[in-house]
Amino acid sequence: MAVSVRMRRLLLGMTAVLGTLLAGCAQFPDEHTRPWGDPPSLEPQAGPQPSFESEPTPPGPGTAPQQPNAPVGCEDPDPAVVATCLDPVGAIAVLPDGQGALVGERATGRVLRVQRGTKPVELARVPVDPSGGGGLTGLALSPTYHEDELFYAYVTTSSDNQVVRVAAGDRPKPVLTGIPKGSTGNAGAMLDDGQGSLLIATGNAGSPASASNPQSLAGKVLRIDGSGKPAVGNPDPKSPVVASGLTEPGGLCGTPALGMYWVTDRSGSQDALYRVQLGKPLGSPAWTWAERPGVAGCAADPAMVVVALHDAAALYTLHPAPDGTFTGQPTKVMENTYGRFSAAALGPDGLIWLGTANKDGGHPISSDDRALRIEPPSGGSAGKD
């Protein structure tokens, strides 16, 4: 009996101790605590998934691309960057495969073939005079490039502006000379018109009167064949002039299938984008920028015109209607992402190639200047700037 009493007292004591312990450990939710729910997961949170394609997808200009590491010297980890440590780029022409391009340096006259993952190859070095905005400012592939691998350049020499034809490793051969040269207004641009001819935009060499003079090659849009002669189908069969009235053109672009071409131009009062219609005056600009952001190269497809801005360090995208007008306001993208853009061209795969000129009055980083390859903006309504 005594043993039973002692046993009951021991059990009651143990029960009391256990109850105290349980009361001290239990936590119950009240109005000041988080409601009960699923326990937190200890697994890693979902994030961007790696791409296993053979080549990184170039980022679109709608958002600033992520750079996990800063450039080290000429090594740039940005997946959009194709070539680094160039002199300021004056022009770009995309090769038929879309994977490579020809890049022209404005002040040195070098033309390099660039492709991601390979070292740039110098194809030619054209003697140039970079004064007055000149130098090498235009590049275009031969209309029969797949057969002859020739290309053309718009260059400023000591005496004039010229169109030269270049074969890799050979001396440039002038095909159109005597384009006036001045203290300003020497920049030009070039484009294969998709019909076997070349379009050339020329500066006015500092003379507005020359731009309006039909006998002068200054301040014009010209159309020539591969030998520098007026192209078949020109409004005046004896003249290469198809439009007049430019000041300092920065880029030529277009959609040959639609016969729609565009030229950017900088004047003393505004920057402008003109639609080029063969044989018709340039007339009023299709778009203007009163703030003069420094329009440079351009790239176009049927739904979009992308204009590179040199001074504003951005791209503008505009959406053309079939009649050549634009819907909405332009959208500014990639502002201060890569610095000053100087050249632009559309590749056959729809990607846009860009060149920078940050060593020309900008804020260069160690890998400047650069050639880039990006996806075009995804579209959408354009907002006011």
Phi, psi and chi 1 to 4 in degrees:
 res  aa     phi    psi   chi1   chi2   chi3   chi4
   1 MET       -  -44.6 -177.9   67.3  177.0      -
   2 ALA   -61.7  -37.8      -      -      -      -
   3 VAL   -64.4  -40.2  173.7      -      -      -
   4 SER   -64.7  -41.2  -61.8      -      -      -
   5 VAL   -62.7  -46.7  172.1      -      -      -
   6 ARG   -60.5  -39.4  -73.4 -163.0  -63.6  -90.0
   7 MET   -64.2  -41.2 -178.4   62.3   69.8      -
   8 ARG   -65.3  -40.6  -77.4 -161.5  -61.0  -89.7
   9 ARG   -62.2  -38.4  -70.2  176.0  177.8  173.3
  10 LEU   -65.1  -44.4  177.4   61.0      -      -
  11 LEU   -63.8  -41.3  -69.9  173.5      -      -
  12 LEU   -63.1  -37.1  -71.5  172.8      -      -
  13 GLY   -65.8  -43.3      -      -      -      -
  14 MET   -64.0  -38.5  -67.6  176.2   63.8      -
  15 THR   -63.4  -39.7  -59.0      -      -      -
  16 ALA   -64.6  -44.6      -      -      -      -
  17 VAL   -61.5  -45.2  171.7      -      -      -
  18 LEU   -62.2  -39.8 -178.7   59.0      -      -
  19 GLY   -62.4  -39.3      -      -      -      -
  20 THR   -63.4  -43.4  -57.9      -      -      -
  21 LEU   -61.8  -45.2  -68.5  173.6      -      -
  22 LEU   -64.6  -39.2  -69.5  173.9      -      -
  23 ALA   -64.0  -35.8      -      -      -      -
  24 GLY   -72.5  -26.5      -      -      -      -
  25 CYS   -91.1  -28.0  -66.5      -      -      -
  26 ALA   -71.1  140.0      -      -      -      -
  27 GLN  -128.9  122.1  -62.2  -70.3  -30.0      -
  28 PHE  -115.3  138.8  -65.2   94.6      -      -
  29 PRO   -69.7  143.0   25.4  -32.8      -      -
  30 ASP  -132.8 -165.0   56.5   25.1      -      -
  31 GLU   -68.3  -12.4   62.0 -179.3   -0.8      -
  32 HIS  -101.7    1.2  -58.5  -66.6      -      -
  33 THR  -117.0  164.2   61.4      -      -      -
  34 ARG   -67.8  134.5  178.5  178.0   57.9   86.0
  35 PRO   -58.1  154.2  -20.3   30.3      -      -
  36 TRP   -69.0  149.8  -76.4   35.4      -      -
  37 GLY  -166.5 -161.6      -      -      -      -
  38 ASP   -67.0  142.8  -66.1  -25.4      -      -
  39 PRO   -65.5  149.2   25.1  -34.6      -      -
  40 PRO   -63.0  146.3   23.9  -33.8      -      -
  41 SER   -84.2  140.4  171.5      -      -      -
  42 LEU   -98.1    4.5  -60.3 -179.5      -      -
  43 GLU   -79.3  157.0  -64.3  179.9   -1.4      -
  44 PRO   -60.9  143.9  -20.5   30.9      -      -
  45 GLN   -72.5  149.3  -63.8  -62.2  -53.0      -
  46 ALA   -65.9  144.6      -      -      -      -
  47 GLY  -147.5 -172.7      -      -      -      -
  48 PRO   -57.4  134.8  -21.1   32.1      -      -
  49 GLN   -90.0  141.4  -61.5  -59.6  -53.6      -
  50 PRO   -68.4  149.0   25.5  -33.9      -      -
  51 SER   -96.8  137.4  172.4      -      -      -
  52 PHE  -112.1   21.0  -65.4   99.8      -      -
  53 GLU   -70.8  163.4  -62.3  178.9    0.5      -
  54 SER   -67.3  -24.3   58.0      -      -      -
  55 GLU  -137.4  136.9 -179.2  177.4  -19.6      -
  56 PRO   -58.8  140.7  -20.1   30.6      -      -
  57 THR   -73.8  123.5  -59.1      -      -      -
  58 PRO   -62.0  141.0  -19.4   31.6      -      -
  59 PRO   -72.2  150.6   27.1  -34.0      -      -
  60 GLY   -80.9  155.7      -      -      -      -
  61 PRO   -80.6   -1.1   27.8  -33.5      -      -
  62 GLY   -68.4  -28.6      -      -      -      -
  63 THR  -131.6  151.4   57.0      -      -      -
  64 ALA   -68.0  127.7      -      -      -      -
  65 PRO   -65.8  148.3   23.4  -31.3      -      -
  66 GLN   -83.5  133.4  -64.9 -179.6   -7.6      -
  67 GLN  -116.5  103.2  -65.6 -170.6    9.1      -
  68 PRO   -65.4  -27.7   22.3  -32.4      -      -
  69 ASN  -137.6  147.8  -62.5  -62.2      -      -
  70 ALA   -76.2  153.2      -      -      -      -
  71 PRO   -59.3  146.8  -21.8   32.7      -      -
  72 VAL  -120.7  106.6  177.6      -      -      -
  73 GLY    62.3 -129.7      -      -      -      -
  74 CYS   -88.1   -2.7  -65.6      -      -      -
  75 GLU   -84.5  116.5  -63.4  -66.2  -33.7      -
  76 ASP  -121.9  118.4 -164.0  -42.4      -      -
  77 PRO   -78.7   -5.8   31.4  -36.7      -      -
  78 ASP   -62.2  124.9 -170.1  -38.0      -      -
  79 PRO   -66.4  -15.2   23.1  -33.6      -      -
  80 ALA   -81.4  -19.0      -      -      -      -
  81 VAL   -79.7  127.1  174.2      -      -      -
  82 VAL  -101.4  -40.7  177.1      -      -      -
  83 ALA  -142.7  147.2      -      -      -      -
  84 THR  -129.1  171.1   63.2      -      -      -
  85 CYS    52.8   42.3  -70.6      -      -      -
  86 LEU   -91.0  163.7  -55.4  170.9      -      -
  87 ASP   -75.3  163.7 -103.1   39.8      -      -
  88 PRO   -48.5  131.1  -32.3   38.0      -      -
  89 VAL   -81.1  132.5  175.9      -      -      -
  90 GLY  -101.7  -26.1      -      -      -      -
  91 ALA  -164.6  156.2      -      -      -      -
  92 ILE  -138.1  138.9  -71.5 -179.1      -      -
  93 ALA  -131.3  123.0      -      -      -      -
  94 VAL   -82.3  136.4 -175.1      -      -      -
  95 LEU   -73.9  159.6  -65.1  173.9      -      -
  96 PRO   -59.4  -28.6  -27.2   36.1      -      -
  97 ASP   -79.6   -8.7   63.9    1.2      -      -
  98 GLY    75.5   -7.9      -      -      -      -
  99 GLN   -90.3  -19.7  -58.9  -58.9  -53.1      -
 100 GLY  -134.4  171.4      -      -      -      -
 101 ALA  -153.2  160.5      -      -      -      -
 102 LEU   -96.1  131.3  -55.8 -174.8      -      -
 103 VAL  -119.7  127.8  174.1      -      -      -
 104 GLY  -107.2  131.0      -      -      -      -
 105 GLU   -89.3  127.4  -64.4  175.8  -21.7      -
 106 ARG   -61.2  -49.7 -174.5 -178.0   73.4   84.3
 107 ALA   -85.7  -27.9      -      -      -      -
 108 THR   -91.5  -22.7   68.6      -      -      -
 109 GLY    76.7    7.6      -      -      -      -
 110 ARG   -73.6  142.0  -72.0 -159.3  -49.7  163.3
 111 VAL  -119.7  123.0  179.8      -      -      -
 112 LEU  -121.5  144.1  -55.1  105.0      -      -
 113 ARG   -92.7  123.9 -176.2  175.1   61.8 -121.9
 114 VAL  -121.8  147.9  -57.8      -      -      -
 115 GLN  -157.3  142.3 -176.1  169.1  -25.8      -
 116 ARG   -60.4  134.8 -176.8  176.1  174.3   81.6
 117 GLY    86.7   -1.8      -      -      -      -
 118 THR  -128.5  155.5   62.8      -      -      -
 119 LYS   -75.2  136.2 -174.3  177.5  179.9  179.4
 120 PRO   -56.4  143.9  -25.4   35.1      -      -
 121 VAL  -115.2  122.8  176.6      -      -      -
 122 GLU   -76.2  120.6 -177.9  174.5  -39.0      -
 123 LEU   -95.4  -31.5  -59.1 -179.3      -      -
 124 ALA  -161.7  160.5      -      -      -      -
 125 ARG  -135.4  104.2 -170.4 -178.8  -67.7 -104.9
 126 VAL   -91.7  126.3 -174.9      -      -      -
 127 PRO   -62.3  128.8  -21.0   32.7      -      -
 128 VAL  -139.0  159.5  -62.4      -      -      -
 129 ASP  -115.0  109.5  176.6    1.0      -      -
 130 PRO   -83.0    4.4   30.2  -34.3      -      -
 131 SER   -69.1  158.1   64.0      -      -      -
 132 GLY    62.8   29.1      -      -      -      -
 133 GLY    79.3    6.5      -      -      -      -
 134 GLY   -91.3 -155.3      -      -      -      -
 135 GLY   115.6 -140.7      -      -      -      -
 136 LEU  -101.0  108.4 -168.0  159.9      -      -
 137 THR  -122.8   -0.7   55.1      -      -      -
 138 GLY  -143.4  142.3      -      -      -      -
 139 LEU  -140.1  143.0  -84.5  177.8      -      -
 140 ALA  -153.2  142.6      -      -      -      -
 141 LEU   -75.2  151.0  -57.2 -177.3      -      -
 142 SER   -58.4  141.3  162.6      -      -      -
 143 PRO   -57.2  -19.4  -27.4   36.8      -      -
 144 THR  -115.4   39.1   54.1      -      -      -
 145 TYR   -58.6  -34.7 -178.4   84.7      -      -
 146 HIS   -63.9  -15.8   62.7  -74.1      -      -
 147 GLU  -102.9  -41.7  -61.9  174.2   -3.8      -
 148 ASP  -112.8  -14.7   51.6   35.8      -      -
 149 GLU    54.0   32.4  -64.9 -169.1   -4.8      -
 150 LEU   -88.7  154.8  -62.3  174.6      -      -
 151 PHE  -142.2  163.5   59.0   91.0      -      -
 152 TYR  -121.1  149.3  -67.1   80.7      -      -
 153 ALA  -134.0  144.8      -      -      -      -
 154 TYR  -100.6  119.8 -171.0   85.6      -      -
 155 VAL  -135.3  154.7  -61.2      -      -      -
 156 THR  -102.9  128.2  -52.5      -      -      -
 157 THR  -106.6 -172.6   72.9      -      -      -
 158 SER   -70.2  -16.9   58.6      -      -      -
 159 SER  -123.4  -22.0   58.2      -      -      -
 160 ASP  -160.5 -177.4   64.3   -2.6      -      -
 161 ASN  -105.0  145.2  -69.3  -68.7      -      -
 162 GLN  -141.4  159.5  -59.1 -178.6   -4.0      -
 163 VAL  -107.6  125.8  175.6      -      -      -
 164 VAL  -120.3  149.2  -61.7      -      -      -
 165 ARG  -104.5  136.1 -176.8  174.1   63.6 -126.2
 166 VAL  -129.4  132.8 -174.6      -      -      -
 167 ALA  -109.8  136.3      -      -      -      -
 168 ALA   -53.0  128.9      -      -      -      -
 169 GLY    82.1    0.0      -      -      -      -
 170 ASP  -114.8  164.7 -161.5    1.3      -      -
 171 ARG   -74.3  139.6  -63.6 -177.5   61.6 -177.7
 172 PRO   -61.3  144.2  -20.0   31.9      -      -
 173 LYS  -117.9  115.0  -65.4  178.7  172.7   57.0
 174 PRO   -62.0  135.6  -20.8   32.8      -      -
 175 VAL  -118.8  -21.9  -63.3      -      -      -
 176 LEU  -143.4  114.3 -178.3   62.1      -      -
 177 THR  -120.0  176.4   60.9      -      -      -
 178 GLY    80.5   11.6      -      -      -      -
 179 ILE   -72.3  122.9  -57.8  169.9      -      -
 180 PRO   -54.6  143.4  -28.4   37.1      -      -
 181 LYS  -115.5  142.5  175.6 -171.8  176.7 -176.7
 182 GLY  -140.2 -173.2      -      -      -      -
 183 SER   -72.4  -19.9   57.6      -      -      -
 184 THR  -141.6  176.1   60.5      -      -      -
 185 GLY    67.5   37.6      -      -      -      -
 186 ASN  -100.2   -7.3  -65.7  -52.6      -      -
 187 ALA   -68.5  150.6      -      -      -      -
 188 GLY  -145.5  177.8      -      -      -      -
 189 ALA  -150.0  159.5      -      -      -      -
 190 MET  -138.7  156.8  -59.1 -176.1   68.6      -
 191 LEU  -158.8  134.4  178.6   69.9      -      -
 192 ASP   -71.0  121.8  176.1   -2.5      -      -
 193 ASP   -80.8    2.3   74.8  -10.5      -      -
 194 GLY    77.3    3.3      -      -      -      -
 195 GLN  -124.9   22.1  -57.7  173.7   28.2      -
 196 GLY    88.0    8.4      -      -      -      -
 197 SER  -129.3  171.8  -56.2      -      -      -
 198 LEU  -116.3  135.9  -62.5  170.1      -      -
 199 LEU   -99.6  136.1  -69.3  173.6      -      -
 200 ILE  -130.1  127.4  -60.9  101.8      -      -
 201 ALA  -100.1  129.1      -      -      -      -
 202 THR  -117.1  148.3   69.5      -      -      -
 203 GLY   -78.4  166.7      -      -      -      -
 204 ASN   -88.5    5.1   68.8    0.6      -      -
 205 ALA    55.7   31.0      -      -      -      -
 206 GLY    80.6    9.2      -      -      -      -
 207 SER  -127.2  101.1  171.1      -      -      -
 208 PRO   -58.3  -31.1  -25.2   34.8      -      -
 209 ALA   -64.2  -35.9      -      -      -      -
 210 SER   -66.3  -34.2  -64.8      -      -      -
 211 ALA   -64.7  -30.1      -      -      -      -
 212 SER   -95.0   -5.4   59.7      -      -      -
 213 ASN   -85.0  115.6  179.0   -0.7      -      -
 214 PRO   -65.3  -16.4   23.0  -32.5      -      -
 215 GLN   -87.2  -10.2  -56.6  -56.0  -46.0      -
 216 SER   -99.0  147.7  173.3      -      -      -
 217 LEU   -90.7    1.1  -63.3 -179.1      -      -
 218 ALA   -84.3  143.7      -      -      -      -
 219 GLY    66.8   34.9      -      -      -      -
 220 LYS  -126.1  166.0  -55.9  -65.3 -167.6  -63.4
 221 VAL  -107.0  122.1  178.0      -      -      -
 222 LEU  -108.8  154.9  -48.0  176.2      -      -
 223 ARG  -134.5  116.6 -175.4  168.7  177.1  -95.8
 224 ILE  -130.6  164.4   62.0  173.4      -      -
 225 ASP   -91.8 -175.5   62.9   18.6      -      -
 226 GLY   -66.3  -13.0      -      -      -      -
 227 SER   -99.5    1.5  -59.8      -      -      -
 228 GLY    90.0    3.9      -      -      -      -
 229 LYS   -89.2  158.4  -61.4  177.9 -178.8  178.4
 230 PRO   -53.3  133.7  -27.2   36.0      -      -
 231 ALA   -74.9  151.2      -      -      -      -
 232 VAL   -63.1  132.7  174.4      -      -      -
 233 GLY    98.7   -3.8      -      -      -      -
 234 ASN   -62.4  148.7  -79.6    5.2      -      -
 235 PRO   -55.0  -42.1  -27.1   34.9      -      -
 236 ASP  -109.2  109.2 -179.1   -9.9      -      -
 237 PRO   -57.8  -20.9  -21.9   32.9      -      -
 238 LYS   -96.0   -1.4  -62.5 -179.3 -179.9  179.0
 239 SER  -125.8  141.2  172.7      -      -      -
 240 PRO   -80.6   -8.7   30.3  -34.4      -      -
 241 VAL   -75.9  127.6  176.0      -      -      -
 242 VAL  -121.5  -11.8  -64.8      -      -      -
 243 ALA  -161.6  153.1      -      -      -      -
 244 SER  -133.2  158.7  -56.0      -      -      -
 245 GLY   112.9   18.5      -      -      -      -
 246 LEU   -87.1  159.0  -65.3  175.0      -      -
 247 THR  -111.9  -65.4  -59.4      -      -      -
 248 GLU  -143.0   81.2 -170.3  174.2   -3.1      -
 249 PRO   -67.2  146.2   24.7  -33.0      -      -
 250 GLY  -114.7  -22.3      -      -      -      -
 251 GLY  -164.3  149.7      -      -      -      -
 252 LEU  -122.5  135.4  -94.9  172.7      -      -
 253 CYS  -153.2  169.7   55.7      -      -      -
 254 GLY   171.8  178.8      -      -      -      -
 255 THR  -121.6   94.1   51.8      -      -      -
 256 PRO   -55.9  -33.7  -27.1   35.8      -      -
 257 ALA   -61.5  -28.6      -      -      -      -
 258 LEU   -99.8   -4.1  -59.8  178.1      -      -
 259 GLY    64.6   29.5      -      -      -      -
 260 MET  -113.0  119.2 -171.2  175.6  -69.2      -
 261 TYR  -126.8  152.5  -55.1  100.1      -      -
 262 TRP  -133.2  148.7  -51.3   95.0      -      -
 263 VAL  -136.7  134.7   60.5      -      -      -
 264 THR   -92.3  149.9   64.7      -      -      -
 265 ASP  -150.5  145.2 -167.4   32.8      -      -
 266 ARG  -117.7  123.8  -72.7  171.0  -79.6 -176.7
 267 SER  -119.4 -178.8   68.5      -      -      -
 268 GLY   -69.2  -23.8      -      -      -      -
 269 SER  -105.8  -24.1   59.8      -      -      -
 270 GLN  -164.4  163.1   63.9 -174.8   11.4      -
 271 ASP   -98.6  150.2  -74.2   -0.7      -      -
 272 ALA  -146.9  157.3      -      -      -      -
 273 LEU  -122.4  122.6  178.2   68.5      -      -
 274 TYR  -110.1  146.8  -69.4   93.5      -      -
 275 ARG   -88.4  132.3 -177.4 -177.8  178.4 -173.4
 276 VAL   -99.3  121.1  178.1      -      -      -
 277 GLN  -123.0  118.4  -59.5 -178.5   78.2      -
 278 LEU   -56.3  126.3  -54.4 -173.5      -      -
 279 GLY    85.6   -3.4      -      -      -      -
 280 LYS  -111.7  146.2  -63.7 -177.2  179.5 -179.2
 281 PRO   -58.7  151.8  -20.0   31.5      -      -
 282 LEU   -60.3  -33.4  -70.4  176.4      -      -
 283 GLY    64.9 -150.5      -      -      -      -
 284 SER   -75.7  145.7  -61.3      -      -      -
 285 PRO   -61.9  149.4  -18.9   31.2      -      -
 286 ALA   -73.8  -27.1      -      -      -      -
 287 TRP  -154.4  147.4 -160.2  -90.9      -      -
 288 THR  -132.9  156.0   60.4      -      -      -
 289 TRP  -127.1  103.7  -68.0  -94.8      -      -
 290 ALA   -65.7  -27.2      -      -      -      -
 291 GLU   -78.6   -4.5   69.2  -85.1   20.9      -
 292 ARG    53.1   69.3  -61.5  174.9   63.0 -164.2
 293 PRO   -78.4    0.4   30.8  -36.5      -      -
 294 GLY    85.0   61.4      -      -      -      -
 295 VAL   -62.1  137.6  -66.5      -      -      -
 296 ALA  -127.8 -127.6      -      -      -      -
 297 GLY   -67.6  167.1      -      -      -      -
 298 CYS  -145.1  160.4   62.8      -      -      -
 299 ALA  -139.6  142.1      -      -      -      -
 300 ALA  -142.8  146.4      -      -      -      -
 301 ASP  -133.6 -179.4   63.8   20.5      -      -
 302 PRO   -59.9  -25.1  -27.7   36.8      -      -
 303 ALA  -103.8   -8.0      -      -      -      -
 304 MET  -156.1  144.5 -176.1  176.1  -58.8      -
 305 VAL  -122.7  123.1  179.4      -      -      -
 306 VAL  -107.6  123.7  177.0      -      -      -
 307 VAL  -112.3  125.2  178.3      -      -      -
 308 ALA   -80.1  135.2      -      -      -      -
 309 LEU  -111.9  124.2  -57.3 -178.7      -      -
 310 HIS   -79.9  -57.9 -177.9  -91.7      -      -
 311 ASP   -73.8  -35.7  -61.2  -25.2      -      -
 312 ALA   -82.8   -6.2      -      -      -      -
 313 ALA    52.1   55.2      -      -      -      -
 314 ALA  -158.1  178.5      -      -      -      -
 315 LEU  -117.1  147.3  -60.6  178.9      -      -
 316 TYR  -115.8  136.1  -98.9   52.5      -      -
 317 THR  -114.6  132.6   62.9      -      -      -
 318 LEU  -125.8  152.4  -55.6  100.0      -      -
 319 HIS  -118.0  107.3  -58.2  -82.4      -      -
 320 PRO   -80.6  146.9   28.8  -33.5      -      -
 321 ALA   -92.7  165.0      -      -      -      -
 322 PRO   -57.6  -26.4  -27.4   35.9      -      -
 323 ASP   -86.4    3.5   62.7   -3.3      -      -
 324 GLY    92.8   -3.9      -      -      -      -
 325 THR   -84.2  173.6   60.6      -      -      -
 326 PHE  -117.8  145.8  -69.2  106.3      -      -
 327 THR   -98.9  134.7   59.5      -      -      -
 328 GLY    72.1 -164.7      -      -      -      -
 329 GLN  -105.3  155.2  -64.6  -77.7  -28.0      -
 330 PRO   -67.3  152.9   25.6  -34.3      -      -
 331 THR  -107.1  124.8  -56.4      -      -      -
 332 LYS   -87.6  127.1 -175.9 -173.8  -72.0 -174.1
 333 VAL  -133.4  163.5  -64.1      -      -      -
 334 MET    54.7   33.2  -67.9 -179.4   70.6      -
 335 GLU   -67.6  127.7 -172.5  172.2   13.8      -
 336 ASN    56.9   29.5  -62.4  -41.9      -      -
 337 THR   -88.6  -47.5  -56.4      -      -      -
 338 TYR  -120.6    5.0  -67.3  102.2      -      -
 339 GLY    86.9 -146.6      -      -      -      -
 340 ARG   -76.8  118.7  -64.0 -177.9  171.8 -147.4
 341 PHE   -87.4  139.9  -67.9  113.4      -      -
 342 SER  -125.9  -25.1   54.8      -      -      -
 343 ALA  -141.6  151.9      -      -      -      -
 344 ALA  -150.9  148.9      -      -      -      -
 345 ALA  -158.4  149.2      -      -      -      -
 346 LEU   -98.3  131.2 -176.7   69.2      -      -
 347 GLY   -86.5  162.9      -      -      -      -
 348 PRO   -65.0  -18.4   23.6  -33.3      -      -
 349 ASP   -91.9    6.1   53.9    3.5      -      -
 350 GLY    87.9   -4.2      -      -      -      -
 351 LEU   -82.8  152.2  -62.0 -175.6      -      -
 352 ILE  -105.4  131.4  -64.1  174.7      -      -
 353 TRP   -99.8  139.0  -71.9   72.3      -      -
 354 LEU  -133.4  150.2  -58.9  163.2      -      -
 355 GLY  -123.6  149.9      -      -      -      -
 356 THR  -111.8  162.9   68.4      -      -      -
 357 ALA  -139.5   53.2      -      -      -      -
 358 ASN   -75.0  -24.2  -68.8  -47.6      -      -
 359 LYS   -75.0   -8.3  -67.4  177.2 -178.9  175.3
 360 ASP  -101.9   69.0 -174.8   10.8      -      -
 361 GLY    86.6    5.6      -      -      -      -
 362 GLY   -99.1 -150.3      -      -      -      -
 363 HIS  -124.6   79.7  -58.5  -75.9      -      -
 364 PRO   -68.5  148.4   25.9  -34.5      -      -
 365 ILE  -101.7 -179.0   62.4  174.8      -      -
 366 SER   -63.7  -27.0   67.7      -      -      -
 367 SER   -96.1    0.6   58.5      -      -      -
 368 ASP   -73.6  156.7  -86.4  -35.8      -      -
 369 ASP   -84.5  163.1  -86.9  -63.8      -      -
 370 ARG  -129.9  155.6  -65.8  172.2  -75.7  178.2
 371 ALA  -108.4  135.2      -      -      -      -
 372 LEU  -125.0  156.6  -46.7  164.8      -      -
 373 ARG  -137.2  116.0  179.8  171.0  172.8 -109.2
 374 ILE  -132.0  161.9   65.3  169.4      -      -
 375 GLU   -77.3  145.4  -67.6 -179.0   -3.0      -
 376 PRO   -71.3  164.5   26.1  -34.0      -      -
 377 PRO   -56.5  149.3  -23.0   32.1      -      -
 378 SER   -77.3   -8.1   57.2      -      -      -
 379 GLY   103.8 -151.8      -      -      -      -
 380 GLY    95.8  171.7      -      -      -      -
 381 SER   -70.9  141.1   59.9      -      -      -
 382 ALA   -85.8  139.3      -      -      -      -
 383 GLY  -104.0  159.0      -      -      -      -
 384 LYS   -68.5  145.1  -68.9 -175.5  179.0 -178.8
 385 ASP   -83.6      -  177.8   46.8      -      -
